[in-house]
């Protein structure tokens, strides 16, 4: 059985998600302009 993801692993994933989401929104805003 594999060990559950550690808190720092989870935080890293969340950080990556919010980062890409921010880039995505900036992309959309730029294309709308």
PDB file of N, CA, C and O in Angstrom, chain B, residues numbered from 101:
ATOM      1  N   UNK B 101       0.849  -1.197   0.000  1.00  0.00           N
ATOM      2  CA  UNK B 101       0.000   0.000   0.000  1.00  0.00           C
ATOM      3  C   UNK B 101       0.887   1.249   0.000  1.00  0.00           C
ATOM      4  O   UNK B 101       1.804   1.369   0.812  1.00  0.00           O
ATOM      5  N   UNK B 102       0.608   2.157  -0.901  1.00  0.00           N
ATOM      6  CA  UNK B 102       1.423   3.362  -0.975  1.00  0.00           C
ATOM      7  C   UNK B 102       1.010   4.348   0.114  1.00  0.00           C
ATOM      8  O   UNK B 102      -0.143   4.370   0.544  1.00  0.00           O
ATOM      9  N   UNK B 103       1.943   5.140   0.540  1.00  0.00           N
ATOM     10  CA  UNK B 103       1.648   6.101   1.601  1.00  0.00           C
ATOM     11  C   UNK B 103       0.847   7.265   1.032  1.00  0.00           C
ATOM     12  O   UNK B 103       1.015   7.624  -0.133  1.00  0.00           O
ATOM     13  N   UNK B 104      -0.012   7.849   1.836  1.00  0.00           N
ATOM     14  CA  UNK B 104      -0.807   8.989   1.369  1.00  0.00           C
ATOM     15  C   UNK B 104       0.096  10.181   1.077  1.00  0.00           C
ATOM     16  O   UNK B 104       1.172  10.285   1.666  1.00  0.00           O
ATOM     17  N   UNK B 105      -0.305  11.069   0.198  1.00  0.00           N
ATOM     18  CA  UNK B 105       0.513  12.245  -0.122  1.00  0.00           C
ATOM     19  C   UNK B 105       0.718  13.097   1.122  1.00  0.00           C
ATOM     20  O   UNK B 105      -0.206  13.280   1.915  1.00  0.00           O
ATOM     21  N   UNK B 106       1.912  13.611   1.289  1.00  0.00           N
ATOM     22  CA  UNK B 106       2.191  14.435   2.464  1.00  0.00           C
ATOM     23  C   UNK B 106       1.575  15.818   2.286  1.00  0.00           C
ATOM     24  O   UNK B 106       1.182  16.207   1.186  1.00  0.00           O
ATOM     25  N   UNK B 107       1.503  16.545   3.388  1.00  0.00           N
ATOM     26  CA  UNK B 107       0.898  17.881   3.322  1.00  0.00           C
ATOM     27  C   UNK B 107       1.666  18.788   2.372  1.00  0.00           C
ATOM     28  O   UNK B 107       1.067  19.565   1.629  1.00  0.00           O
ATOM     29  N   UNK B 108       2.988  18.689   2.395  1.00  0.00           N
ATOM     30  CA  UNK B 108       3.779  19.549   1.515  1.00  0.00           C
ATOM     31  C   UNK B 108       3.540  19.178   0.055  1.00  0.00           C
ATOM     32  O   UNK B 108       3.547  20.044  -0.819  1.00  0.00           O
ATOM     33  N   UNK B 109       3.329  17.885  -0.207  1.00  0.00           N
ATOM     34  CA  UNK B 109       3.006  17.460  -1.577  1.00  0.00           C
ATOM     35  C   UNK B 109       1.686  18.080  -2.018  1.00  0.00           C
ATOM     36  O   UNK B 109       1.560  18.583  -3.134  1.00  0.00           O
ATOM     37  N   UNK B 110       0.705  18.033  -1.121  1.00  0.00           N
ATOM     38  CA  UNK B 110      -0.598  18.612  -1.434  1.00  0.00           C
ATOM     39  C   UNK B 110      -0.473  20.112  -1.670  1.00  0.00           C
ATOM     40  O   UNK B 110      -1.045  20.651  -2.618  1.00  0.00           O
ATOM     41  N   UNK B 111       0.273  20.776  -0.808  1.00  0.00           N
ATOM     42  CA  UNK B 111       0.453  22.223  -0.950  1.00  0.00           C
ATOM     43  C   UNK B 111       1.117  22.542  -2.287  1.00  0.00           C
ATOM     44  O   UNK B 111       0.754  23.513  -2.951  1.00  0.00           O
ATOM     45  N   UNK B 112       2.086  21.722  -2.677  1.00  0.00           N
ATOM     46  CA  UNK B 112       2.763  21.925  -3.957  1.00  0.00           C
ATOM     47  C   UNK B 112       1.780  21.808  -5.117  1.00  0.00           C
ATOM     48  O   UNK B 112       1.804  22.622  -6.040  1.00  0.00           O
ATOM     49  N   UNK B 113       0.928  20.807  -5.071  1.00  0.00           N
ATOM     50  CA  UNK B 113      -0.050  20.606  -6.138  1.00  0.00           C
ATOM     51  C   UNK B 113      -1.011  21.784  -6.201  1.00  0.00           C
ATOM     52  O   UNK B 113      -1.335  22.276  -7.282  1.00  0.00           O
ATOM     53  N   UNK B 114      -1.461  22.230  -5.035  1.00  0.00           N
ATOM     54  CA  UNK B 114      -2.395  23.360  -4.994  1.00  0.00           C
ATOM     55  C   UNK B 114      -1.724  24.615  -5.528  1.00  0.00           C
ATOM     56  O   UNK B 114      -2.333  25.381  -6.276  1.00  0.00           O
ATOM     57  N   UNK B 115      -0.468  24.825  -5.145  1.00  0.00           N
ATOM     58  CA  UNK B 115       0.268  25.985  -5.639  1.00  0.00           C
ATOM     59  C   UNK B 115       0.382  25.936  -7.157  1.00  0.00           C
ATOM     60  O   UNK B 115       0.173  26.945  -7.830  1.00  0.00           O
ATOM     61  N   UNK B 116       0.709  24.776  -7.694  1.00  0.00           N
ATOM     62  CA  UNK B 116       0.847  24.627  -9.138  1.00  0.00           C
ATOM     63  C   UNK B 116      -0.486  24.896  -9.828  1.00  0.00           C
ATOM     64  O   UNK B 116      -0.530  25.529 -10.883  1.00  0.00           O
ATOM     65  N   UNK B 117      -1.578  24.409  -9.222  1.00  0.00           N
ATOM     66  CA  UNK B 117      -2.899  24.608  -9.809  1.00  0.00           C
ATOM     67  C   UNK B 117      -3.261  26.081  -9.848  1.00  0.00           C
ATOM     68  O   UNK B 117      -3.685  26.591 -10.885  1.00  0.00           O
ATOM     69  N   UNK B 118      -3.097  26.773  -8.719  1.00  0.00           N
ATOM     70  CA  UNK B 118      -3.449  28.192  -8.680  1.00  0.00           C
ATOM     71  C   UNK B 118      -2.559  28.985  -9.622  1.00  0.00           C
ATOM     72  O   UNK B 118      -3.009  29.947 -10.244  1.00  0.00           O
ATOM     73  N   UNK B 119      -1.296  28.583  -9.729  1.00  0.00           N
ATOM     74  CA  UNK B 119      -0.372  29.279 -10.617  1.00  0.00           C
ATOM     75  C   UNK B 119      -0.828  29.154 -12.073  1.00  0.00           C
ATOM     76  O   UNK B 119      -0.887  30.154 -12.789  1.00  0.00           O
ATOM     77  N   UNK B 120      -1.146  27.948 -12.512  1.00  0.00           N
ATOM     78  CA  UNK B 120      -1.565  27.739 -13.899  1.00  0.00           C
ATOM     79  C   UNK B 120      -2.909  28.406 -14.149  1.00  0.00           C
ATOM     80  O   UNK B 120      -3.167  28.892 -15.251  1.00  0.00           O
ATOM     81  N   UNK B 121      -3.771  28.432 -13.130  1.00  0.00           N
ATOM     82  CA  UNK B 121      -5.066  29.079 -13.289  1.00  0.00           C
ATOM     83  C   UNK B 121      -4.875  30.582 -13.494  1.00  0.00           C
ATOM     84  O   UNK B 121      -5.561  31.201 -14.307  1.00  0.00           O
ATOM     85  N   UNK B 122      -3.927  31.161 -12.738  1.00  0.00           N
ATOM     86  CA  UNK B 122      -3.655  32.586 -12.861  1.00  0.00           C
ATOM     87  C   UNK B 122      -3.140  32.896 -14.258  1.00  0.00           C
ATOM     88  O   UNK B 122      -3.561  33.870 -14.883  1.00  0.00           O
ATOM     89  N   UNK B 123      -2.221  32.055 -14.746  1.00  0.00           N
ATOM     90  CA  UNK B 123      -1.688  32.242 -16.090  1.00  0.00           C
ATOM     91  C   UNK B 123      -2.806  32.120 -17.116  1.00  0.00           C
ATOM     92  O   UNK B 123      -2.862  32.884 -18.079  1.00  0.00           O
ATOM     93  N   UNK B 124      -3.693  31.155 -16.903  1.00  0.00           N
ATOM     94  CA  UNK B 124      -4.812  30.921 -17.807  1.00  0.00           C
ATOM     95  C   UNK B 124      -5.709  32.157 -17.874  1.00  0.00           C
ATOM     96  O   UNK B 124      -6.091  32.593 -18.960  1.00  0.00           O
ATOM     97  N   UNK B 125      -6.044  32.720 -16.706  1.00  0.00           N
ATOM     98  CA  UNK B 125      -6.909  33.889 -16.665  1.00  0.00           C
ATOM     99  C   UNK B 125      -6.220  35.089 -17.308  1.00  0.00           C
ATOM    100  O   UNK B 125      -6.868  35.868 -18.008  1.00  0.00           O
ATOM    101  N   UNK B 126      -4.922  35.248 -17.082  1.00  0.00           N
ATOM    102  CA  UNK B 126      -4.180  36.343 -17.689  1.00  0.00           C
ATOM    103  C   UNK B 126      -4.192  36.194 -19.206  1.00  0.00           C
ATOM    104  O   UNK B 126      -4.307  37.180 -19.934  1.00  0.00           O
ATOM    105  N   UNK B 127      -4.075  34.964 -19.674  1.00  0.00           N
ATOM    106  CA  UNK B 127      -4.122  34.669 -21.102  1.00  0.00           C
ATOM    107  C   UNK B 127      -5.454  35.112 -21.693  1.00  0.00           C
ATOM    108  O   UNK B 127      -5.492  35.770 -22.732  1.00  0.00           O
ATOM    109  N   UNK B 128      -6.540  34.750 -21.027  1.00  0.00           N
ATOM    110  CA  UNK B 128      -7.876  35.100 -21.505  1.00  0.00           C
ATOM    111  C   UNK B 128      -8.052  36.615 -21.510  1.00  0.00           C
ATOM    112  O   UNK B 128      -8.561  37.181 -22.477  1.00  0.00           O
ATOM    113  N   UNK B 129      -7.635  37.264 -20.438  1.00  0.00           N
ATOM    114  CA  UNK B 129      -7.759  38.717 -20.354  1.00  0.00           C
ATOM    115  C   UNK B 129      -6.982  39.378 -21.488  1.00  0.00           C
ATOM    116  O   UNK B 129      -7.447  40.360 -22.068  1.00  0.00           O
ATOM    117  N   UNK B 130      -5.820  38.854 -21.805  1.00  0.00           N
ATOM    118  CA  UNK B 130      -4.994  39.419 -22.866  1.00  0.00           C
ATOM    119  C   UNK B 130      -5.662  39.225 -24.223  1.00  0.00           C
ATOM    120  O   UNK B 130      -5.603  40.113 -25.075  1.00  0.00           O
ATOM    121  N   UNK B 131      -6.289  38.086 -24.428  1.00  0.00           N
ATOM    122  CA  UNK B 131      -6.915  37.813 -25.725  1.00  0.00           C
ATOM    123  C   UNK B 131      -8.197  38.614 -25.886  1.00  0.00           C
ATOM    124  O   UNK B 131      -8.599  38.923 -27.008  1.00  0.00           O
ATOM    125  N   UNK B 132      -8.844  38.952 -24.775  1.00  0.00           N
ATOM    126  CA  UNK B 132     -10.072  39.756 -24.858  1.00  0.00           C
ATOM    127  C   UNK B 132      -9.733  41.200 -25.208  1.00  0.00           C
ATOM    128  O   UNK B 132     -10.453  41.846 -25.970  1.00  0.00           O
ATOM    129  N   UNK B 133      -8.639  41.702 -24.654  1.00  0.00           N
ATOM    130  CA  UNK B 133      -8.236  43.089 -24.880  1.00  0.00           C
ATOM    131  C   UNK B 133      -8.084  43.419 -26.355  1.00  0.00           C
ATOM    132  O   UNK B 133      -7.749  44.552 -26.703  1.00  0.00           O
TER     133      UNK B 133
END
